[in-house]
Amino acid sequence: MSESATSAVRGMSVAAAFAGMRSVAPVVFRAGCPDCRGRFELAASALRLAIGATSRTTFYSFTCPDCGMSVRKPAGERIVELLTGGGVSTLRLHST
C-alpha cells in the first residue's frame, strides 16, 4: 500500500468505513419434520451438520419446533454447501 493510501486509511473513522453498508438479513433454512409433518423455517443456529467419511455418514440435524422430536436427515454435497455457507455449525467426523 502506498504511503498516501495508508494515511487515508489511518485517518478514516469507523462510521466512514462502514458508510453505505446495509444490514444483512439472517439466513433461514426451510425444513420439515417427518414425524409430525410440520413445515417451518429454522435459523442457522438451530441446525447442526456432521460431515462423515462417506455420504452415508454425512447428515444434518435439528429439533422440530412443532413436536420436539430430534430429526436427522442425510446431507448431500449441495446441502453441505448451503448449510456451511449459511453459517451452520459443522462437526467433522473424520480426519482429512
C-alpha angles and dihedrals in degrees: 000000000000121000093249091050091049091051091050092052093048091051094049119106122225090245091055092046092054098036112131095020115130127215115261119236113234115256115250128188127210114231141165136211116232090202104054096014090234118160119208147141122255131197118236089254091063093059133071126198124204117193113201134184092266138027088257091061098043114093146139127228141193141161115256108244090208103051104009095237120147108243126200122185133177116257120211124194095278093049090048090051093050095045096046091045089051094054101257114162110255131205119194111214095191138042121251 
